[in-house]
Amino acid sequence: MRILTIDTSAVASAALLSFDGTAASAAPARVEAEFATADTRTHAEVLAPGIRSLFTDPVAEGPALDAIVVGVGPGPFTGLRSGIAMARTLAFTWQVPLHGLMSLEALAWDVLALRQAAQGPAGRPAGEFVVATDARRKEVYWARFSGTGELLEGPVVGPAADLRDVPVHGAGAGLYAAELAGNGCTVDPATAGLQPTAASLGHMASGRIRAGIELPGSAPLYLRESDAKVPGPRKRALL
């Protein structure tokens, strides 16, 4: 299978992955090409040319793809909308299936990969952990996972102070490391700057596809209402 993954829940990123979609295959997905920015505020400007750079296929005719997978957040309204709108447009134009996956799953895959590398193939799964990204307003987006990557709780938006006695990974952990440590949490410096990326999202998606797990749709997980509000009716001036 060949899939395009897009995530704009934090940075703007996209990746092209190929893998054997059968359940019997243990070979990891291969990242053919990827791009990711460090900026969290230029999604609309960089996403289209970034995706175009991944392909050598004649894009006007549509690349050879089996599916598009987009990170559905949680994340800021404007950035998240950019990625989902792009994914929906490409899926419609190229006539390929579109799926969504929670963006925090990308961070969970990174944590699991680092744990496996440290423990080796024979190592036992470690305990539960939380991944967190910056939600601004002195809050984080977070989700709790089992040692094998099963979603246990979330996604949630709230203060980092709500998290207690659990390892916390991701850029949200790095921002509030001192506060989390005071709550009995552990913050690994190796993961304290991680943001969700499309490549990691693709690895998690490939595992779900091989296992026969149906991926959800592309409805966004904003968790907050947009800051932009429709103005109310104008007040009539007194004569």
C-alpha positions in Angstrom: 0.0 0.0 0.0 1.0 3.6 -0.6 -0.4 6.4 1.6 0.0 10.1 1.9 -0.2 11.4 5.4 -0.7 15.1 6.4 -0.6 16.7 9.8 -0.9 20.4 10.8 -1.9 20.0 14.4 1.4 21.7 15.4 3.9 22.0 12.6 3.0 21.6 9.0 4.1 18.1 7.8 3.4 15.5 5.1 4.9 12.1 4.3 4.6 9.5 1.6 4.8 5.9 3.0 4.6 2.4 1.4 4.1 -0.9 3.2 2.7 -4.4 2.8 -0.9 -4.1 4.0 -1.3 -7.7 5.0 -1.6 -8.7 8.6 1.2 -11.3 8.3 3.8 -8.7 7.3 6.1 -7.5 10.0 8.2 -5.2 7.8 8.1 -1.6 8.9 6.5 1.0 6.6 9.0 2.7 4.4 9.0 6.5 4.3 9.6 7.4 0.6 9.6 11.2 1.2 8.6 13.6 3.9 8.7 17.3 4.8 8.1 19.2 8.1 8.5 22.8 9.1 9.6 24.1 12.5 7.1 27.0 12.3 3.7 26.5 13.8 2.1 29.5 12.1 2.7 29.1 8.3 0.7 26.0 7.4 -1.3 27.6 4.6 1.8 29.0 2.9 4.0 25.9 3.0 1.7 22.9 2.9 0.8 22.7 -0.9 4.4 23.1 -2.2 5.6 20.8 0.6 3.2 18.0 -0.5 4.1 18.6 -4.2 7.8 18.1 -3.4 7.0 14.5 -2.2 6.0 13.2 -5.6 7.7 12.3 -8.8 4.3 11.1 -10.1 2.5 13.3 -12.7 0.4 15.0 -10.1 -2.0 16.5 -12.7 -3.2 12.9 -13.4 -3.1 12.0 -9.7 -0.3 10.0 -8.0 -0.5 6.3 -7.3 -2.1 6.3 -3.8 -4.2 3.8 -1.9 -5.4 6.3 0.8 -4.8 9.7 2.4 -4.6 9.9 6.2 -4.8 13.3 7.9 -4.2 14.2 11.5 -7.4 15.4 13.0 -6.0 17.1 16.1 -6.4 18.2 18.7 -4.8 21.5 17.6 -5.4 25.2 17.0 -8.4 25.9 14.8 -6.6 27.6 11.9 -3.7 25.3 11.6 -5.7 22.1 11.9 -8.2 23.3 9.4 -5.5 23.9 6.8 -4.3 20.3 6.8 -7.8 18.8 6.9 -9.0 21.0 4.0 -6.0 20.1 2.0 -6.5 16.4 2.6 -10.2 16.5 1.7 -9.4 18.4 -1.5 -6.7 16.0 -2.6 -8.8 13.0 -1.8 -11.7 14.3 -3.8 -9.5 15.4 -6.7 -7.5 12.2 -6.9 -10.4 9.9 -6.0 -8.7 8.1 -3.2 -10.1 7.1 0.3 -9.6 9.6 3.1 -9.1 8.7 6.7 -8.4 10.5 9.9 -6.3 9.7 12.9 -5.8 11.6 16.2 -2.6 13.6 15.9 -1.4 12.6 19.3 -1.1 9.1 18.0 1.9 10.2 16.1 3.7 11.1 19.4 2.6 7.8 20.9 4.3 6.0 18.0 7.5 8.0 18.6 7.5 7.1 22.3 6.8 3.4 21.6 9.6 3.4 19.0 12.1 4.9 21.4 11.1 2.5 24.2 11.6 -0.5 21.9 15.0 0.8 20.7 16.1 1.2 24.3 14.8 -2.2 25.5 15.4 -4.3 22.4 13.0 -6.8 20.8 12.8 -9.0 23.8 12.0 -6.2 26.2 8.6 -6.1 28.0 6.2 -3.3 27.3 6.7 -0.4 29.7 3.8 1.1 31.7 1.3 3.8 30.8 2.4 7.2 29.5 0.9 10.5 28.4 1.7 12.6 25.3 1.1 16.3 25.3 1.3 19.2 23.0 1.1 23.0 23.5 -2.6 24.2 23.6 -1.5 27.7 24.5 -3.5 29.7 27.2 -1.3 27.8 29.7 -2.9 24.5 28.7 -1.9 21.3 26.9 -3.6 18.8 24.6 -3.0 15.4 26.0 -3.9 11.7 25.8 -3.0 8.7 27.9 -1.8 5.4 26.3 -1.0 1.9 27.6 2.5 0.5 27.3 1.4 -1.2 24.0 0.0 2.0 22.5 -3.7 1.5 23.2 -5.6 4.7 23.8 -6.8 4.8 27.4 -8.0 8.4 27.9 -8.4 11.5 25.8 -7.9 13.6 23.9 -8.3 16.3 26.6 -7.4 20.0 26.8 -6.5 21.4 30.2 -3.8 22.6 32.5 -0.6 20.5 32.8 -1.3 20.5 36.6 -4.1 18.0 35.9 -1.5 15.3 35.1 -0.1 13.4 38.0 2.3 10.5 38.6 2.8 9.4 35.0 5.6 9.8 32.3 4.7 12.7 30.0 6.2 13.1 26.5 6.0 15.8 23.8 6.5 19.5 23.5 3.7 20.1 26.0 5.8 18.2 28.6 8.8 20.3 27.8 6.9 23.6 28.3 5.7 22.6 31.8 8.5 20.2 32.9 8.9 21.9 36.4 5.2 21.9 37.1 4.8 18.2 36.0 7.8 17.1 38.1 6.1 18.7 41.1 3.1 16.5 40.4 5.2 13.3 40.4 5.4 13.1 36.6 8.6 12.3 34.8 9.6 14.2 31.7 12.2 12.6 29.3 14.5 15.3 27.8 14.8 13.1 24.7 11.0 13.6 24.0 10.3 16.9 25.6 10.5 18.8 22.3 8.6 16.3 20.1 5.7 17.5 17.9 3.3 15.3 15.9 4.6 14.7 12.4 3.0 13.1 9.4 5.7 10.4 9.1 5.0 9.1 12.6 1.3 9.4 12.0 1.8 7.2 8.9 3.6 4.6 10.9 0.8 4.4 13.4 -1.8 4.3 10.6 0.0 1.5 8.7 -0.1 -0.6 11.9 -3.8 -0.1 12.2 -4.4 -0.9 8.6 -2.5 -4.1 8.9 -4.4 -5.1 12.0 -7.7 -4.6 10.1 -8.7 -1.7 12.4 -10.9 0.8 10.6 -9.6 4.3 10.7 -12.0 7.1 11.6 -13.2 9.9 9.4 -11.6 13.3 9.0 -13.8 15.3 11.4 -11.5 17.6 13.4 -10.9 17.4 17.1 -10.7 21.1 17.9 -11.7 20.6 21.6 -12.3 24.4 21.7 -14.5 26.8 19.8 -12.8 29.1 17.4 -11.7 32.5 18.7 -13.3 34.1 15.7 -16.9 35.0 16.3 -19.7 36.1 14.0 -20.5 39.7 15.0 -23.9 40.4 16.4 -26.4 42.8 14.9 -25.4 46.4 14.9 -27.0 48.5 17.6 -29.3 51.2 16.4 -28.1 54.7 17.2 -30.4 56.9 19.2 -31.8 59.9 17.4 
